Amino acid sequence: MNRLTFAGFCAATVLAAGGALLAQQLPDSPAKGFGTSITPAYEGWYDNPDGSHTFLIGYYNRNVRMPLDIPIGPNNHVDPGGPDMGQPTHFLPGRQTGIFSITVPKTFAKDQKLTWTIVANGEPMTVPFRLNVDYNVSPFSGLEIGNTPPSIHLFDEKAPAAQGPVAFVSTAIAKTASVSSPLVIPIWVEDDAKYSSGTNAPLTSQRPPVTLSWALYRGPKPVKLENTKLETIKGGKVNEPYAAKMSTTATFTEPGEYYLEVQANDYSGPGGGGEVCCWTTALVKVNVAQ
């Protein structure tokens, strides 16, 4: 199931089987309809106010015609400290940028590393994450114009906002549903509506200041996700503070534990248009009964 979107590649070092190091640009790697690999993608890292550091991570599923489900375990593990470090088990087709994060303590040294291994269709791919200065990013503020990620409020307009790529399994909002009773997820979004092309060229095509997309992140079975129309509350143009609301209905066919992820992209687009800034993620954990 593709990420459900409502509209209103990063270089990686890959450890292939046998341990040989391969320098690889993700977009140059061949994609297929099915039967091929998934590569972890290291977007970068940033410092936190308490001195800890956070790795920002995505992936590239070269199976461009189908998603894959890979449970936590021998074929989907983060080391050391894993196997479960909050990574997804449901992999959408194509490049998915900065969908989860791992925070390490301030004592984490520059010569230390974490690795994420994904084995898809018998092809193992492992990417290391280090505190290399060349991968230091600023996902909460665009460097050119002070752009900031959208703020989203789930279930309650006055609930604490999520802003930036802050999706952690450990802090997911917990809800319940049943096979016969879908979960309705209202969402409110706000954004500064700042825009920069990197070349200072103006916006040439009309598009909404924010796009919202929902997808299954973890779960035993596919989930049907349906959106209402995104309703603009204010703004709608470049540099006009923007606010909107909508709701999404998640329908489940089997009981179990599910995680759903929402991603909000501003004018910058996925991955901040290469700037690694200005998108927001959040997770909802749903315990589904019969």
matplotlib code that plots the C-alpha trace (Angstrom):
import matplotlib.pyplot as plt

x = [0.0, 1.4, 1.6, -1.8, -1.2, -3.5, -2.2, -4.1, 18.7, 21.1, 24.6, 25.0, 27.8, 26.5, 28.0, 27.0, 27.1, 30.7, 31.5, 32.8, 32.3, 30.4, 30.0, 26.6, 24.2, 20.7, 19.1, 21.7, 20.9, 18.6, 15.0, 12.7, 9.0, 9.7, 12.3, 15.1, 16.6, 15.8, 18.6, 18.7, 19.4, 21.3, 19.9, 22.2, 22.3, 21.7, 22.4, 19.7, 19.6, 20.5, 23.7, 22.4, 22.4, 19.7, 20.2, 17.7, 17.0, 15.0, 15.2, 15.0, 12.7, 13.8, 10.7, 8.9, 5.6, 5.0, 5.5, 7.3, 6.8, 9.9, 9.4, 11.9, 14.5, 17.3, 16.1, 15.4, 17.7, 19.7, 23.0, 24.2, 21.3, 18.6, 17.3, 14.3, 15.3, 11.9, 12.5, 9.6, 8.5, 6.3, 8.3, 6.6, 7.9, 10.6, 12.5, 11.1, 13.0, 13.6, 10.7, 12.2, 15.0, 17.3, 18.7, 22.1, 23.6, 26.0, 28.7, 28.3, 31.8, 32.6, 34.2, 31.2, 28.4, 25.0, 24.1, 20.7, 20.5, 17.6, 17.4, 14.8, 14.3, 17.5, 19.6, 21.2, 21.9, 23.6, 24.3, 26.3, 25.4, 28.2, 28.5, 30.5, 30.5, 29.7, 26.3, 25.4, 21.9, 19.3, 15.9, 14.1, 15.2, 16.0, 19.3, 18.4, 15.1, 14.5, 11.9, 10.4, 8.5, 4.7, 3.1, 0.5, -2.1, -3.6, -7.1, -7.4, -6.7, -5.3, -3.1, 0.7, 2.0, 4.5, 7.0, 9.9, 10.9, 10.0, 8.3, 9.4, 7.6, 8.2, 6.1, 3.4, -0.1, -2.0, -5.6, -7.9, -10.1, -11.8, -12.3, -15.9, -15.2, -12.6, -10.4, -11.1, -8.0, -8.7, -5.6, -4.9, -1.8, -0.1, 2.9, 4.8, 4.4, 7.9, 9.3, 12.7, 13.8, 17.5, 18.0, 15.6, 13.3, 9.6, 7.0, 5.7, 2.9, 0.1, 0.3, -0.8, 1.6, 1.4, 0.8, -0.2, 0.3, -0.6, 0.9, 1.2, 4.4, 4.1, 1.3, 0.2, -2.0, -2.7, -4.8, -7.3, -6.7, -9.2, -9.0, -11.6, -11.0, -8.2, -10.1, -8.1, -8.7, -6.4, -3.6, -2.9, -0.2, 3.5, 4.4, 0.9, 0.7, -1.3, -3.7, -5.9, -7.7, -8.9, -9.5, -8.4, -10.3, -8.2, -10.1, -8.6, -9.4, -7.6, -6.9, -3.4, -1.0, -0.5, 1.5, 0.4, 2.7, 1.7, 4.1, 3.6, 5.7, 5.8, 6.6, 10.1, 8.7, 10.0, 13.4, 13.3, 14.2, 17.7, 18.1, 17.1, 14.7, 11.1, 9.0, 7.1, 6.4, 4.3, 3.1, -0.2, -0.2, -3.5, -4.5, -7.2, -9.6, -11.9]
y = [0.0, 3.3, 6.3, 7.9, 11.6, 14.5, 17.6, 20.9, 11.1, 10.9, 9.2, 6.1, 3.7, 0.2, -2.9, -5.7, -9.4, -10.3, -7.0, -5.1, -1.4, 0.1, 3.8, 4.2, 7.0, 5.7, 7.2, 5.5, 2.0, 0.0, -0.3, -3.1, -3.9, -6.5, -9.0, -6.7, -4.9, -2.1, 0.2, 2.2, 5.9, 8.1, 11.6, 13.1, 13.9, 16.9, 17.9, 18.1, 20.7, 18.1, 17.2, 14.0, 13.5, 12.2, 10.3, 11.0, 7.9, 6.9, 4.1, 3.3, 0.4, -0.5, -2.7, 0.3, -1.6, -3.1, -2.5, -5.1, -6.2, -7.2, -7.9, -6.9, -9.6, -11.2, -9.4, -6.0, -5.0, -2.1, -2.7, -2.3, -2.0, -3.5, -5.3, -2.9, 0.8, 2.1, 1.4, 0.6, -2.9, -1.8, -0.5, 1.7, 1.6, 4.1, 6.7, 7.5, 10.4, 10.9, 8.8, 7.9, 8.8, 7.3, 9.3, 8.5, 9.9, 12.8, 10.3, 8.7, 9.1, 10.1, 6.8, 4.9, 3.8, 2.3, 0.1, -0.8, -4.0, -4.8, -8.2, -8.0, -10.8, -12.4, -9.3, -7.8, -4.1, -2.5, 1.2, 2.7, 5.9, 8.0, 11.6, 12.7, 16.5, 16.3, 14.8, 17.4, 18.8, 21.3, 19.7, 22.3, 25.5, 26.1, 27.8, 30.4, 32.0, 30.6, 28.2, 25.9, 22.6, 22.5, 22.0, 19.3, 18.6, 15.1, 14.3, 17.7, 21.2, 22.2, 19.1, 19.6, 20.1, 17.9, 19.9, 18.4, 14.7, 13.6, 10.3, 7.8, 4.5, 5.2, 8.5, 7.4, 8.5, 5.4, 4.7, 1.8, 0.6, -2.6, -4.5, -3.3, 0.3, 2.3, 4.9, 8.5, 10.8, 14.5, 16.6, 20.4, 21.8, 25.2, 26.5, 29.7, 29.2, 30.3, 29.3, 29.1, 27.2, 27.3, 29.6, 32.3, 31.6, 32.3, 29.6, 29.1, 26.5, 26.8, 24.2, 24.0, 25.2, 21.8, 18.2, 15.5, 11.8, 8.8, 5.3, 2.1, 2.0, -1.3, -3.8, -7.3, -6.5, -3.7, -0.7, 1.2, 5.0, 7.5, 11.3, 14.0, 17.2, 19.4, 22.5, 25.8, 27.9, 30.8, 31.6, 29.6, 31.6, 32.1, 34.0, 33.9, 32.0, 28.9, 26.8, 23.9, 20.8, 17.4, 13.9, 10.4, 7.2, 4.1, 0.8, -2.5, -6.0, -8.0, -7.4, -6.6, -3.8, -1.1, 2.0, 4.7, 7.5, 11.0, 13.1, 16.8, 18.5, 22.2, 24.1, 22.6, 19.1, 15.7, 15.9, 19.7, 19.8, 18.6, 20.9, 18.2, 20.5, 21.4, 18.3, 16.8, 13.2, 11.7, 8.2, 6.8, 3.4, 1.6, -1.5, -3.2, -5.6, -8.1]
z = [0.0, -1.0, 1.4, 1.3, 0.4, 0.5, -1.3, -0.3, -2.3, -0.1, -0.5, 1.6, 2.3, 2.0, 3.5, 1.1, 1.9, 2.7, 4.3, 1.3, 1.3, -1.6, -2.1, -3.6, -4.7, -4.0, -7.1, -9.3, -8.0, -10.2, -9.3, -10.2, -9.9, -7.3, -6.1, -5.1, -2.1, 0.4, 1.4, 4.6, 4.0, 6.4, 6.1, 8.8, 12.6, 14.8, 18.4, 21.1, 23.9, 26.6, 24.7, 23.1, 19.4, 17.0, 13.8, 11.1, 8.9, 5.8, 3.2, -0.5, -1.4, -4.9, -5.3, -6.8, -7.5, -4.1, -0.4, 1.7, 5.3, 7.2, 11.0, 13.6, 13.8, 11.7, 8.6, 10.1, 13.0, 14.4, 16.2, 18.9, 21.3, 19.0, 17.2, 17.8, 17.7, 16.4, 12.7, 10.4, 9.5, 6.6, 3.7, 1.0, -2.6, -3.5, -1.5, 1.9, 3.5, 7.2, 8.5, 11.9, 14.3, 16.8, 19.7, 21.3, 24.5, 24.6, 25.5, 22.0, 20.5, 16.9, 16.3, 17.4, 15.0, 14.8, 11.8, 10.3, 8.4, 6.1, 4.2, 1.5, -1.1, 0.2, -0.4, 2.8, 3.0, 6.0, 6.5, 9.3, 11.2, 12.6, 14.0, 10.9, 10.7, 7.0, 7.9, 10.5, 9.5, 10.7, 10.2, 12.3, 10.5, 6.9, 6.5, 3.8, 4.9, 8.4, 7.2, 9.9, 9.6, 9.8, 13.2, 13.5, 16.2, 16.3, 17.7, 19.4, 18.0, 21.4, 21.8, 22.0, 18.5, 16.7, 14.7, 12.8, 12.1, 15.7, 15.1, 17.8, 18.6, 22.3, 22.2, 19.7, 20.6, 21.8, 20.6, 20.3, 17.5, 16.4, 13.1, 13.1, 14.3, 12.3, 13.9, 12.9, 13.2, 13.0, 12.3, 12.3, 10.6, 10.7, 8.7, 8.1, 4.3, 3.6, 0.2, -1.3, -4.4, -3.6, -6.7, -5.4, -8.3, -7.5, -7.2, -10.7, -10.2, -7.7, -4.9, -1.3, 1.4, 3.1, 2.0, 4.4, 3.9, 6.0, 5.8, 7.7, 9.7, 11.5, 11.6, 10.8, 7.9, 5.4, 6.6, 4.5, 4.9, 3.6, 3.9, 4.0, 2.0, 3.4, 4.6, 4.6, 7.7, 6.7, 4.2, 1.1, -0.6, -0.2, 3.1, 4.3, 7.6, 6.8, 8.8, 7.7, 9.0, 7.8, 9.1, 8.2, 8.7, 9.3, 8.7, 9.9, 8.7, 11.5, 15.2, 16.4, 17.2, 14.4, 14.0, 11.6, 10.5, 9.2, 7.4, 6.7, 4.0, 3.4, 0.2, 0.3, -0.6, 0.5, 2.1, 2.1, -1.5, -0.6, 2.4, 4.9, 6.6, 7.2, 7.3, 10.3, 11.3, 14.0, 15.0, 16.2, 17.9, 17.5, 19.4, 17.3, 18.8, 17.1]

ax = plt.figure().add_subplot(projection="3d")
ax.plot(x, y, z, "-o")
ax.set_aspect("equal")
plt.show()
